[in-house]
Amino acid sequence: MLLGVSAHADAPPASANPCAPAPPVAAQFGANTNRLGLVDLHFFNAQGATVTYFECVGDRAYRLGERSLANGAITSMWAATYWRCGRLTRHFAATATLSDGSLTRGTSSVRTMSCAHRFQLDLPRQVARGHDTRVRVIDRWGIGGIHTQLCVTPPRARHTCRTVAFAAAADVATRHFRPTTPGSWRVELRVRSYRVRGSIAAGVHRVAPTAPPPTVLATGDSTMQGVESFLSDDLGEEATVVSDVHPGFTMSKENAWAAIAASQAARVRPSTTVMSLGAAEGFPMKATDGKLHDCCDEPWVQEYTRRVRKTMRTYLRQGRGRVFYLTIPAPRDDGRAIIVAAVNRAIVRAGEGLAGVQILRMDLLFSPNGFREVMRYRGRDVDVREPDGIHLNVSGTAIAAQVVAQALRGH
């Protein structure tokens, strides 16, 4: 997701703190967390100048690096930094001195997934008493650089814990022990406040495995990013959240989402799909009358409705799945607001009468009377929008995820 950005020609001199507040103007800088474990940064219209990028922690700026691009509108800082277990909300800034001598600056925030589902235990379900038993700890993010604790609890005894250290970029660590007492041995991996648990039957018949939690696919365009990380934490062990976000994708341009939905349904086989898409729509579409229609006349809305309904049916998986489809909060720009309103009308129509589909009205929650930056939520005023006037900020995505989690638990 290319999240909130602020960039301006009237920025302070280069010696000033790049993480200081900046006026909200056109989007020029964004953070993307679509690659597991990584944060990519993108700076727009640097005009070939060198872009220096920072992470903002409190009021301090920590320099991450610099990058330049001779041609192209976007300077990308791939793998600018990594996700962290102890700092989930991340703030970034970038600066560039243009050819006319002016300094342009951008700021962006993003919320990454916690470590609740970062690690996996790979262990045998049953071993002989006294058998050398291997436990593999797998870092699903594949970035390593962290210390964990592996605790083993024998039957009717106290646990013992050992440190399991991952070198940078290491994704697997292996430990061995010998279960000398017959019975069920509990294995627990501890990472800060998070726990991953398993058990091994030593010298006894194995216990039938418990059913895995349902799989929730969180997908869509950049409006889903941030929501899925909070949703994963909100649901905890109730579900496994699989994030598959495609920033910038649309349904109105070449109907690009149809192939993505089919692939996701076949690969992930989700019991529930949470979908948010529509921030970048507005492309002309050929409707059922065979004519090309610009947004947002009635034939355009009808065609968009048809495409959304087909996508919903794909995720329903012939009755094996459910769909929670999010409408899009109104953007600040009046022209974009007209398009988003048409998209939302189509989403609501598409879900009508379709068993297993529920429309979650994020537009009515965040923008009941048009765009607003601040909303009243649980007795306090909350700033919920990014400076770009399109996306929800970290606080907004947290609220959206709570609404989604509540809806999922209701089913």
N, C-alpha and C positions, 0 to 999 in steps of 0.2 A: 504494500500500500504506500503510495506517495502521500505522506501525511503532511499536516499543516506546515506552512512555510511562511516566512516573511523575508522579503528582500527589498532593498531600497537604495536609491542613489544618494540619499542624504544620511547615510550611515556615519557613525562617529569615526575619527581617524583610526588608523591601523593599530595604534598603541592601546586603544580602548578595549575593554573586555568584550570579546565576540559573543559571549553568552548573556550580555545585558539585554533587557527587554527591547524589542524592535516593533515598530508600528506594523499592524496587519495590512499587507498589500498583496499584489499578485503572487501566485505560487511560483517559487523559484528553487526550492530546496526541499527534499523529501527523504524520509527513511523507509526502507523496505525490509520486512522480516519474513519474506516468503521462503527463504532458504533456511532449512532447519539449523538452528544454532548460530546463524550469522545475521548481522545487520549490514545491509548495503545502503549507501547514501548516493543521492543523485542531485547534482547542481545544474540548474538550467541557465542557458544563455551566458556562459562565462566568456564567450567571444575569444576563446583560445587562451585566456589568462590562467595562471596557476591558481587552483582552488586549495585552500588550506582548511582542514576540517578538524573539529574539536568535539569532545564530549563535555557537557555541562553537568557538574555535580555540585549542587547548591549554587553558590555564586562564583565558583571557580571553573575555569576553562582548561581542560587537559587536551593538549595537542595530540591528535591521532596520526596525522600525516598530511601529505599534499599530493595533488594529482593535476595534470594538465592534459588537454585534448586539443589538438590543432584544428580539427574540423568536427562539426556536429553540434547539435543544440544541447546535448546532455553530457556533462562530465560525471562519470560514474566512479564511485569509490567502492569497488567490490570488496566484500569482507572487511569493511572498515573496522569492525569490532565484533565481539562475540556476545551471545546471550550470557547472562549471569544469574546464578541462583539467588544471590543476595540483593540484587538491584533489578527490579522488573520494569519500572518506569524509567525510560531513558530519554535524555534530552541532548540534542546535537546542534551545532552551529557550524557554519562555513563562511569563509570570506574570500573574495577575489578582487584584485585591483585591475580595473578595465583599462583599455588602451587610452582612454581620455583622462586617466588618472583618478577617476572616482572609485570609491570602495563600495562594493556591493556585498550584502550579507544576508544569509538565510538562517532560520532556526526551525527545528522540527522536533517532535516528540513521538514516541512510540512505546507501546507496552508489549513486552515479550512474554512467552510462556514461562511459568514457574518450573521448578525441578520436580514437581509432583509426579510427572510421567516421563522424566528424563531417562531413568535407569530401568533396566530389566534384569531379573535374575534367571539364569539358565542353570537348572539343577535337575538331577534325576529324581523321579518320584519314589523309587524304591531301590535300596541297596542291601547287600548282605551285611550283617553285623561285623564291625571292624574293618570293613572294606574302605580302601582309600577313595574318598569322595571328592569330586571336583565341582566347584561352584564358579561359574563364570558371571562376572558383573559386566553388563553391556551398557555403554553410554550411547543412547540412541542419537544424541546430537552429534557425536563423533568429534568433539572438540577437546575433550580431556581437560587437563589443567585444574584438577580438583581433588580434594581429599574426602573420602567417604569412610564410613565405619560398617564393617560386616560383623553382625552378632549371631552367634549360634547358641541355641538353648536346647540342652538334652532333656529327655523326659524327667519330670519331677526334680529339676535342678536349676541352678542359676545360669544365666547366660554369660558368655565370654565374648568380648569384642576385640577386633583387630582393625587397624587402619588399612584401608585400601586406597592407595594413591594412584591417580591417573596422570601420566606425563602429558604434556601438551600434544594435542592431536591424537592421543591414544583413545581407542574406543572399546577395548576389552581389557579386563584385569581378571586373573584367575587365582583362586585360593583353594587349598586342600585341607580336609580334616578327616578323622576316622571316627565314625559313630560307634562307640563301644557298648552303649546301653541300648537294648532293644526298645523300640517304640517310635513315636513320632518326634522327629527333631525339627525344631523351628529355625528358620533362617530369615534374618531381617537385615536389610540394607538401610542405613540411616544417612540422610543428606540434609543437614540442618533440621528443620522440623518435619521433613518428609520421610515416609517409610515405604519400603517395598518388601513384601513378605512372601515367603514360600515355606514348604515343609517337605521332609524326606522321611519315608517309612524305612527304618533300619531293622532288618531281621524280622519284620512282621509284614502281613499283607498290606498292600497299599490302599489308601483311602481313595474312593472314587473322586475324581477332580470336580471341583465346583464349576458351574457354568460360567463362561467368561461374561463380563459386562457387555451391554449392547454397544454397538459402534455408532457414533454420531459423526456424520460428515458435515463440517463447517466450510462452506464454499461460497464463491461469488467473486465480485471485483474488490477493489480496495476498501469498500464500505464494510466488508466483513473483517478486515484485518484489525486486530485489537479485540474485537468481539470474541473471536475464537479462543484467544489466550485466556481471557477472563472466564469464558464458558467452561474451559477445561478445568480451571481451578474451582469454579462454582459447583460443578458436578462431581468433582473428586473421583472416588472409586465407583460411583454410580454408573459411569459410562467411560468409554474410551473415545476421546475426541480426536478425529483425524482432520487436520487443517489442509485445505487445498485451495489457496486463494490465487486468483489470476488478475492482478491489477490492470486496469485499462480495457478489459474485455467487455464486449457488448453482445446483445442479441440483434440489434438493428443493423449492424454492419456484417454482412455476409452470413448472418445467423451462426456466428462462430461458436456459440455455446452448445449447440446440439451435439457436436462430436465430443466435447469435454464431458457433458453430462452422461453420455452413453459409456464413455471410458471409465468415469468414476463409479458408476453404478455396477459395472462388471468387475472392476478391480477392488473396490472397497466393500461392496455389498452392504451398504449402511442400513441399519434398522431405522435410523432417522436422519434426514438431511435438513440442515439449516442453511438457507440460501438468502444472500443479499446481493443484488446486482441492479444497476440502473443509473449510476452516477455519470456515466460517459455516453449515454444514449443520445438519440436525435438524428441518426443517419437516415437517409431516404430508404424506403422499403417498397418492394413490389407486393401489392396486396392481391387478394383473390380475384379482383377484377382485371388483373394482368397489367395494371398501370403502376408506375413508380410514384409514390406519394411521399411528400416531405412531411416531417413532423410539424404539427401534431393534429392532423384532421382525423375524422372518424375512421376512414379506411386504414390509416396508419395505426391507430389505437387497436382496431380489430386484428390487424396482422400481428402486432406485438402481443396481444392477448393470446392469439393462436400459438405463437412460439413459446410463450411462458407456460401455457397449459400443456403443451407437448413435453416441455422440460419437467414439469411437475409429474406427469405420467411416467417419465423415465425414472425419476427418483422413487416413485411409489413401488416400482419393481413388481408389478402385477399383484399388489396387495401385500407384499412382504416388507414394505417400508412405509414411513410417514414423512410428511414434508411440512416444515415450518418456513414460510416465505416472508421475508421482511420487506416492507415498503421503505422508501427512501425519504429521509427528512428533507424539507425544502432547503435549497441552497440560497445564498445571499443574492446572487445575480438574478435579476428578474427574467432574463432570457432563458437561463438554465432552469429556473423555477417552473416555467411553462412546460418544458420537456419532462421534468421530474413529475409534475402533476399528471401528465399524460401516461407516463410509465406506471405510476401508482394506480390510476384508474384501470389500466390493463391488468395489473397484478391482481387487484381485487376481483375483477371479472373472471380472470382465469381460474381462480380458486373456487368460484361459486359452484356448488353442487358436486364437487369432486371429493369423494370420501377419502379421508386420510390426509387432507391438506388443511392447514390452518394459516391464515394470514395474520401476521403480527404488525400492527399499524404503528411503525416507528415514526411515520410522518405526523400522526396525531399526537404522539407522545412528545416529540421534540419540537414540532413546528405546527401546533394546532391552528394558528392564525398567521402562518408565514414564518419566515426565517427569524430565529432569535438565538442569541449567543448564551443567554443565561436562562435557566428554568428553575422552578421551585421543585425540589425533590426531597421527600422525607423531612420536611420542616426547615430546609435551608436552601439558599440560592446557590446554584452550581453552574459554573461556566462549562458548557458542554461542547463547544465548537472549536475547531482549529481555525487559525487565521485565514486559511484559504476560502472560508465560507462554504465549503462543501462537506468536509468530513467531520465526524465526531472526534473530539480529543480523547485523552485517556479517561477522563471522568465520564464522558459521554458513552464511550464503548463499555465501561464498567456497568453503567445503568442498563444499556441495551442487553448485555449478557445476563444480567439479573432477571430481566423480563423474559428472555428466552429460556433460561433455566427453570423459571417458575412455570412457564408453559409446558416444558418437557415433563416436569414432575407431575403436572396435572393430568398427564396421559400415562 
